[in-house]
Structures are given as structure tokens and as C-alpha cells.
Amino acid sequence: MTRITDPWLKTPATQSVCALIEAGGAQALFVGGCVRNALLGVGVSDIDIATDAPPERVIELARKAGIKTVPTGLDHGTVTLVADGLAHEVTTFRRDVATDGRRAVVAFSGDVAEDAARRDFTMNALYARPDGTVIDPLGAGLDDLHARRVRFIGAASDRIREDYLRSLRYFRFHAWYGDLDQGFDPEALSAIAQNLDGLSQLSAERVGAEMLKLLAAPDPAPSLAAMRSTGVLGQLLPGADDRALAPLVHLETQAGIAPDSLRRLAALGPVDAENKLRLSRAQRKRLEQMQEAASGLMAAAELGYRLGESGACDALLLRAAWSEQPWQSEWQGAAARGAAAEFPLTAKDLMPRLTGPALGARLAALTQEWIDSGFALDRKELLARI
């Protein structure tokens, strides 16, 4: 018997939610990511509970127990119960009645096996009782999880046509949970390649969110390479080139700099981040800044002064990845020195002698001279140059 024993499982708030559902004569089973991650020994952020009780019954039981309810998705059987400030997403067992590649029409079910069969990957169809005992209704989830094998439930093409986002989720899950030495499931790759047209139905917001989650994985390069080979990358991000991604991941490790989704996205080259990924204005600005700085010749110290230490390191990592250069440890020191440097003059020091565009141009020129001197010119020397 497999059992999970994570601390989150035993918290009074979580156990009270399970207890109120079971007191009403229904099942309460943890499901999905919280079970999967607990078995893998990685952090659990969201607690999902599946039950055979309909959502109206869950709301009734929660209100009687004095627990706050939020009807987050009643049409799909989901109610969020907030106990001691902790959110628990409770969803009634479901089976799909109809799907169109984006949304599903569901019917509630009393059978956990039906609920498991409609999920995407076998490792996501694992459940656990409130005491931690793991249930594997399809008989494949535990083996696949322990083998780090990301596998669609049933026929891969059927699962993909139910929701085309699953093609992208496959690569994200493989990046986070798959065995890179074992490689990708040939059936999954074939099904994904045969269903590229469906990707056009996905919203840019959904694609952007999945891409950023994928790129945050420890090493997303193999997944991006597989996306390219199946045609997914070109379909979602025309013009994207993933060849610099593996070198970037290696350089990040060398430099001891944490992975960053936007930096890794920048490594793919110019992409339509607004229309294809619907990134925020701040994200797009940072993406463009990184790519512009990495494409130039500005030295590490100047990059540090103009972009800050973190922004300078982003640009230096990208530049090295694109040019296949090794990482130089002194770059970080130079970037830090530049970030800490303070230009000793202000516009007032040049007034009233200079005004308007002439003032801005001269101040910029003096700033550049100061940077080129290695930040060595002091205030007196700079004033003498006016």
C-alpha cells in the first residue's frame, strides 16, 4: 500500500474539510498535483479534493460547518472551501459529455474511475484518502510516476482533441516530471504532430501561461527541441529558435544564477509576445530590453550601471548563449560595480550654461566619458570638461 505523509495532509483545516464531506456520507479524495508532488517529494501549492457529492451538497455541508464557500466553477462542479484562510478546491467526480478542443460539457458522476479517465496524464489520475492512502483507479499512474513517464490516458489523440492545450501541457509536464534520459513517448509525439491545427483554437493567454511555466523548469531545452520537431513551436511562436536555450541553461548553472522564464523566452529570439503570448506590458518591456542589450556591445560594467546588476546579468547570459561563449566570472563583478556606481553630476550642474537639447546631449556625453573611465572621473574633473 502506498501512502503519502506530507505535513499539509495533516493540517487541521484540511482535515476538517475532508471530515465535513465524509460526515455528509460522501467521499473526499485528494487528487492531481498535490498527490503527484507529494509522491515525488516536491512542494505542494494547491490542494484539490474530488468527491462524489454534487456541488450544491458540498456548499450545504460547508455552510453547516461554518466554512466559507466560493462558487468558483459550479457548471463544472467546483467549489472552493476556505478553512482557516487555506483554500481547498473541491470538485465533483465528472465525465465528459462533449468537448470541442477548448471547453468540455460535463456530467457529474459517482464513480472515481470515470473521473480519472477524463484526466490528461496517468500521473495526474492519482487520488489519496484523507489518511494518505493512495488510490490508482486506472492502474497505471503510480508506475508511470515512479518511472517519470509522462503518458496520456488512453489514446493520446483522443485526449488532445478534447483539449488542445494538452499538447503544450505534455511538454511542460515532461520538462518538470519526465525522465530526460528515457525520452519522450513516441505515441504522444505522433499524436501531437497530427493535431497541430487545433492549437489555433487556444487563447494567447493560455499559451503564454503554459510557456512561462514550461520555461521555468530546471531544464526545458529538451522539451523545446521536441516542440520544434513536432511543429508545435513553429505553430505557436513563428520564428522562435530554441538552439540557444540549452547553452543558456548551462551558463545559468555555471554562473549560479536562478532560472528565469522571461530570460529563457528571450533566448528564443524575436517573438510576438503581445499577440501570441499576451504577456503584460512590463514583461514585454523587459523582454525587449534583454534582447536589445544582449545584441549590443556594451561592456558588463556599463550594463550594470544602465540596467542594474540583475538586468546586466540577463543580457550577458543571453549574449554568451547566442555566441556560444563560456561564462566569465568577472562579468558579474563588473556588473555589480556598475550597478553601485553613482554619476556625480546632475542637470543643474550644467545650467544655465546649457539648456534644452544641448543640456541633455552634453550630460549624456559626460556620463559616457565617466563610464569609459571606469567610473573614475570625479565631480571636479567632470565639471572641468563642461
C-alpha positions as CSV (number, residue, x, y, z in Angstrom):
1,M,0.0,0.0,0.0
2,T,1.3,3.4,-1.0
3,R,0.7,6.3,1.4
4,I,1.6,10.0,1.5
5,T,2.6,11.6,4.8
6,D,3.2,15.2,3.8
7,P,2.6,17.8,6.6
8,W,-0.1,19.6,4.5
9,L,-2.2,16.4,4.6
10,K,-2.5,16.6,8.4
11,T,-3.3,20.3,8.9
12,P,-6.5,20.8,10.9
13,A,-8.0,23.0,8.2
14,T,-7.5,20.4,5.5
15,Q,-8.7,17.5,7.7
16,S,-11.8,19.5,8.7
17,V,-12.8,20.0,5.0
18,C,-12.4,16.2,4.4
19,A,-14.3,15.4,7.6
20,L,-17.3,17.6,6.7
21,I,-17.7,16.0,3.3
22,E,-17.4,12.5,4.7
23,A,-19.8,13.3,7.5
24,G,-22.3,14.0,4.8
25,G,-21.9,10.5,3.5
26,A,-19.7,11.4,0.5
27,Q,-16.1,10.6,-0.4
28,A,-13.3,13.1,-0.1
29,L,-10.2,12.2,-2.1
30,F,-7.1,14.4,-2.7
31,V,-6.3,14.4,-6.4
32,G,-3.9,15.6,-9.0
33,G,-1.0,17.8,-8.3
34,C,-1.0,17.6,-4.6
35,V,-0.9,13.8,-4.7
36,R,1.6,13.7,-7.6
37,N,4.0,16.2,-5.9
38,A,3.8,14.6,-2.5
39,L,4.8,11.2,-4.0
40,L,7.7,12.9,-5.8
41,G,8.8,14.8,-2.7
42,V,8.4,18.2,-4.2
43,G,6.4,21.2,-2.9
44,V,2.6,21.3,-2.9
45,S,1.0,24.6,-3.6
46,D,-2.7,23.8,-4.3
47,I,-4.9,21.3,-2.6
48,D,-7.6,19.8,-4.8
49,I,-10.2,17.4,-3.5
50,A,-12.5,15.2,-5.6
51,T,-15.8,14.0,-4.3
52,D,-19.0,12.1,-5.3
53,A,-21.1,14.8,-3.7
54,P,-22.7,17.3,-6.1
55,P,-21.5,20.9,-5.6
56,E,-24.8,22.1,-4.0
57,R,-24.4,19.4,-1.4
58,V,-20.8,20.4,-0.7
59,I,-21.9,24.0,-0.2
60,E,-24.7,22.9,2.1
61,L,-22.3,20.8,4.2
62,A,-19.6,23.6,4.3
63,R,-22.1,26.2,5.5
64,K,-23.4,24.0,8.2
65,A,-19.8,23.6,9.4
66,G,-19.2,27.3,9.3
67,I,-16.7,27.1,6.5
68,K,-16.6,29.8,3.8
69,T,-17.6,28.7,0.3
70,V,-16.7,30.3,-3.0
71,P,-18.6,29.0,-6.1
72,T,-15.6,29.1,-8.4
73,G,-17.0,26.8,-11.2
74,L,-20.4,25.4,-10.4
75,D,-21.1,24.4,-14.0
76,H,-18.0,22.1,-13.8
77,G,-18.7,21.0,-10.3
78,T,-16.1,23.1,-8.5
79,V,-16.5,24.9,-5.1
80,T,-13.6,26.4,-3.1
81,L,-13.8,25.9,0.6
82,V,-11.7,28.3,2.7
83,A,-10.8,26.9,6.1
84,D,-8.5,28.9,8.4
85,G,-7.5,31.0,5.4
86,L,-6.5,27.9,3.4
87,A,-8.3,27.3,0.0
88,H,-9.4,23.8,-0.9
89,E,-10.8,23.4,-4.4
90,V,-13.5,20.7,-4.2
91,T,-14.8,19.2,-7.5
92,T,-17.4,16.6,-8.0
93,F,-16.5,13.5,-9.9
94,R,-17.1,14.1,-13.6
95,R,-17.3,12.5,-17.0
96,D,-17.2,14.4,-20.3
97,V,-20.4,14.6,-22.3
98,A,-19.0,16.7,-25.2
99,T,-15.7,18.5,-25.9
100,D,-14.7,21.0,-28.7
101,G,-10.9,21.2,-28.1
102,R,-11.2,24.0,-25.7
103,R,-14.2,23.5,-23.3
104,A,-16.0,20.4,-22.0
105,V,-19.6,19.8,-21.2
106,V,-19.6,17.5,-18.2
107,A,-22.0,15.4,-16.3
108,F,-21.4,14.6,-12.6
109,S,-20.5,11.1,-11.7
110,G,-20.4,8.9,-8.6
111,D,-17.5,6.8,-10.0
112,V,-13.9,7.8,-9.3
113,A,-12.8,5.7,-12.3
114,E,-14.9,7.8,-14.6
115,D,-13.3,10.9,-13.1
116,A,-9.8,9.5,-13.6
117,A,-10.5,8.5,-17.2
118,R,-11.2,12.1,-18.3
119,R,-7.9,13.5,-17.0
120,D,-4.9,14.2,-19.2
121,F,-1.9,12.1,-17.9
122,T,-1.7,9.0,-15.9
123,M,0.4,10.6,-13.2
124,N,-2.4,13.2,-12.7
125,A,-5.0,10.5,-12.2
126,L,-3.8,9.6,-8.7
127,Y,-6.0,10.1,-5.6
128,A,-5.5,9.8,-1.9
129,R,-7.8,9.3,1.0
130,P,-7.7,11.7,4.0
131,D,-5.4,9.3,5.8
132,G,-2.9,9.4,2.9
133,T,-3.6,6.1,1.3
134,V,-3.1,6.4,-2.5
135,I,-5.7,5.2,-5.0
136,D,-4.7,4.5,-8.6
137,P,-8.1,3.9,-10.4
138,L,-6.6,3.3,-13.8
139,G,-3.8,1.1,-12.5
140,A,-1.1,3.0,-14.4
141,G,-0.5,6.2,-12.6
142,L,1.9,5.0,-9.8
143,D,4.1,3.0,-12.2
144,D,4.3,5.9,-14.6
145,L,5.0,8.4,-11.9
146,H,7.8,6.3,-10.4
147,A,9.3,5.8,-13.8
148,R,9.0,9.6,-14.6
149,R,7.0,8.6,-17.6
150,V,4.6,11.3,-18.9
151,R,1.8,9.4,-20.7
152,F,-1.6,10.3,-21.9
153,I,-4.6,8.4,-20.5
154,G,-5.9,6.1,-23.2
155,A,-5.4,7.2,-26.8
156,A,-3.2,10.3,-27.0
157,S,-5.1,11.7,-30.0
158,D,-8.4,11.5,-28.1
159,R,-7.1,13.3,-25.1
160,I,-5.6,16.1,-27.3
161,R,-8.7,16.6,-29.3
162,E,-10.7,17.1,-26.1
163,D,-8.4,20.0,-25.2
164,Y,-5.6,21.1,-27.5
165,L,-3.8,22.8,-24.6
166,R,-2.8,19.3,-23.6
167,S,-0.2,19.2,-26.4
168,L,1.6,22.1,-24.7
169,R,1.0,20.7,-21.2
170,Y,2.6,17.5,-22.3
171,F,5.9,19.3,-22.9
172,R,5.6,21.3,-19.7
173,F,5.0,18.1,-17.7
174,H,7.9,16.3,-19.3
175,A,10.2,19.3,-18.5
176,W,9.2,19.2,-14.8
177,Y,8.5,15.5,-14.2
178,G,9.7,13.4,-17.1
179,D,12.9,11.3,-17.3
180,L,15.1,13.1,-19.8
181,D,17.2,10.0,-20.3
182,Q,14.2,7.9,-21.1
183,G,13.0,10.5,-23.7
184,F,9.5,11.2,-25.0
185,D,6.6,8.8,-25.6
186,P,6.6,8.2,-29.4
187,E,2.8,7.8,-29.4
188,A,2.4,11.2,-27.7
189,L,4.7,13.0,-30.1
190,S,3.0,11.5,-33.1
191,A,-0.5,12.4,-31.8
192,I,0.7,16.0,-31.1
193,A,2.2,16.3,-34.6
194,Q,-1.0,15.1,-36.2
195,N,-3.2,17.7,-34.3
196,L,-1.3,20.9,-34.9
197,D,-4.3,22.7,-36.4
198,G,-6.1,22.6,-33.1
199,L,-3.5,24.8,-31.5
200,S,-5.0,27.8,-33.3
201,Q,-8.1,27.5,-31.0
202,L,-6.0,28.3,-27.9
203,S,-6.1,31.7,-26.5
204,A,-2.8,33.7,-26.3
205,E,-3.3,34.0,-22.5
206,R,-3.4,30.2,-22.1
207,V,-0.4,29.7,-24.4
208,G,1.6,32.4,-22.6
209,A,0.9,31.0,-19.1
210,E,1.9,27.4,-20.2
211,M,5.1,28.6,-21.9
212,L,6.3,30.5,-18.9
213,K,5.6,27.5,-16.6
214,L,7.5,25.3,-19.1
215,L,10.5,27.6,-19.3
216,A,10.7,27.8,-15.5
217,A,11.6,24.1,-15.4
218,P,15.1,23.1,-14.4
219,D,16.0,22.2,-18.0
220,P,13.3,23.0,-20.5
221,A,15.6,22.6,-23.5
222,P,14.7,19.0,-24.4
223,S,11.0,19.9,-24.4
224,L,11.5,22.9,-26.6
225,A,13.5,20.8,-29.0
226,A,10.7,18.2,-29.1
227,M,8.2,21.1,-29.6
228,R,10.3,22.2,-32.6
229,S,10.5,18.7,-34.1
230,T,6.7,18.1,-33.8
231,G,5.9,21.6,-35.3
232,V,4.3,22.9,-32.1
233,L,6.9,25.6,-31.6
234,G,6.6,27.0,-35.1
235,Q,2.8,26.9,-34.9
236,L,2.6,28.8,-31.6
237,L,5.7,31.1,-31.9
238,P,6.6,31.6,-35.6
239,G,10.2,32.5,-35.9
240,A,11.3,31.2,-32.5
241,D,14.7,29.5,-32.4
242,D,15.4,27.2,-29.4
243,R,19.1,26.5,-30.3
244,A,20.4,28.9,-27.7
245,L,18.3,27.6,-24.9
246,A,20.4,24.6,-23.8
247,P,23.6,26.8,-23.7
248,L,21.7,29.3,-21.7
249,V,20.6,26.7,-19.1
250,H,24.2,25.6,-18.9
251,L,25.5,29.1,-18.4
252,E,22.9,29.8,-15.7
253,T,24.2,26.9,-13.8
254,Q,27.8,28.0,-14.2
255,A,27.1,31.5,-13.0
256,G,24.9,30.3,-10.1
257,I,22.0,32.5,-11.4
258,A,18.5,31.2,-10.9
259,P,16.4,30.2,-13.9
260,D,14.1,32.9,-15.3
261,S,11.2,32.2,-17.7
262,L,11.5,35.6,-19.4
263,R,15.2,35.3,-19.9
264,R,14.8,31.9,-21.4
265,L,12.0,33.2,-23.6
266,A,14.3,36.0,-24.8
267,A,16.8,33.3,-25.8
268,L,14.3,32.1,-28.5
269,G,14.8,35.4,-30.4
270,P,12.1,37.9,-31.5
271,V,8.6,36.6,-30.8
272,D,5.3,38.3,-30.9
273,A,4.9,38.4,-27.1
274,E,1.9,40.6,-27.2
275,N,-0.3,38.8,-29.7
276,K,1.0,35.2,-29.4
277,L,1.5,35.1,-25.7
278,R,-0.4,38.1,-24.3
279,L,2.4,39.0,-21.9
280,S,1.9,42.1,-19.8
281,R,3.4,45.4,-20.8
282,A,6.1,45.1,-18.1
283,Q,7.0,41.6,-19.3
284,R,7.2,42.7,-22.9
285,K,9.4,45.7,-22.0
286,R,11.8,43.6,-20.0
287,L,11.9,41.0,-22.9
288,E,12.8,43.7,-25.4
289,Q,15.3,45.3,-23.1
290,M,17.1,42.0,-22.5
291,Q,17.3,41.2,-26.2
292,E,18.4,44.7,-27.2
293,A,21.2,44.8,-24.6
294,A,22.3,41.3,-25.4
295,S,22.6,42.1,-29.1
296,G,24.8,45.2,-28.5
297,L,28.4,45.5,-27.5
298,M,28.0,47.3,-24.1
299,A,30.5,46.1,-21.5
300,A,29.4,44.4,-18.3
301,A,30.1,47.5,-16.1
302,E,28.1,49.8,-18.3
303,L,25.3,47.3,-18.5
304,G,25.3,47.2,-14.7
305,Y,25.0,51.0,-14.5
306,R,22.3,51.3,-17.0
307,L,20.2,48.1,-16.3
308,G,21.2,47.2,-12.7
309,E,23.1,44.1,-11.8
310,S,20.2,41.7,-12.5
311,G,19.4,43.2,-15.9
312,A,23.1,43.2,-16.8
313,C,23.4,39.5,-16.0
314,D,20.4,38.7,-18.1
315,A,21.9,40.4,-21.1
316,L,25.4,38.9,-20.5
317,L,23.9,35.4,-20.2
318,L,21.9,35.8,-23.4
319,R,24.9,37.2,-25.3
320,A,27.1,34.3,-24.2
321,A,24.4,31.8,-25.1
322,W,23.8,33.2,-28.6
323,S,27.5,33.4,-29.4
324,E,28.4,30.1,-27.6
325,Q,30.9,31.8,-25.4
326,P,31.9,30.5,-21.9
327,W,30.7,32.4,-18.9
328,Q,33.3,34.7,-17.4
329,S,33.0,35.1,-13.6
330,E,34.4,38.6,-13.7
331,W,31.3,39.8,-15.6
332,Q,29.2,39.6,-12.5
333,G,31.7,41.6,-10.5
334,A,31.8,44.3,-13.2
335,A,28.0,44.4,-13.4
336,A,27.8,44.8,-9.7
337,R,30.3,47.7,-9.7
338,G,28.4,49.4,-12.5
339,A,25.1,49.0,-10.6
340,A,26.6,50.5,-7.5
341,A,28.2,53.5,-9.3
342,E,26.6,56.9,-8.9
343,F,27.2,59.6,-11.5
344,P,28.5,62.7,-9.6
345,L,26.7,65.4,-11.7
346,T,23.1,66.4,-12.3
347,A,21.5,68.6,-14.9
348,K,21.6,71.5,-12.5
349,D,25.4,71.5,-12.6
350,L,25.3,72.3,-16.4
351,M,22.7,75.1,-16.1
352,P,22.2,77.9,-17.0
353,R,25.2,77.5,-19.3
354,L,23.3,74.8,-21.2
355,T,19.6,74.3,-21.7
356,G,17.2,72.2,-23.7
357,P,18.6,69.5,-26.1
358,A,22.1,70.8,-25.7
359,L,21.9,70.2,-22.0
360,G,20.7,66.6,-22.5
361,A,23.3,65.8,-25.1
362,R,26.2,67.2,-23.0
363,L,25.1,65.4,-19.9
364,A,24.8,62.1,-21.8
365,A,28.3,62.7,-23.3
366,L,29.8,63.4,-19.8
367,T,28.1,60.3,-18.5
368,Q,29.6,58.2,-21.2
369,E,33.1,59.6,-20.5
370,W,32.6,58.8,-16.9
371,I,31.6,55.2,-17.7
372,D,34.5,54.8,-20.1
373,S,36.9,55.9,-17.4
374,G,35.8,53.0,-15.3
375,F,33.7,55.4,-13.2
376,A,37.0,57.0,-12.1
377,L,36.3,60.7,-13.1
378,D,35.2,62.7,-10.1
379,R,32.9,65.6,-9.9
380,K,35.7,68.2,-10.2
381,E,37.2,66.6,-13.3
382,L,33.8,66.3,-15.0
383,L,32.9,69.9,-14.2
384,A,36.2,71.0,-15.8
385,R,35.1,69.2,-19.0
386,I,31.9,71.2,-19.4
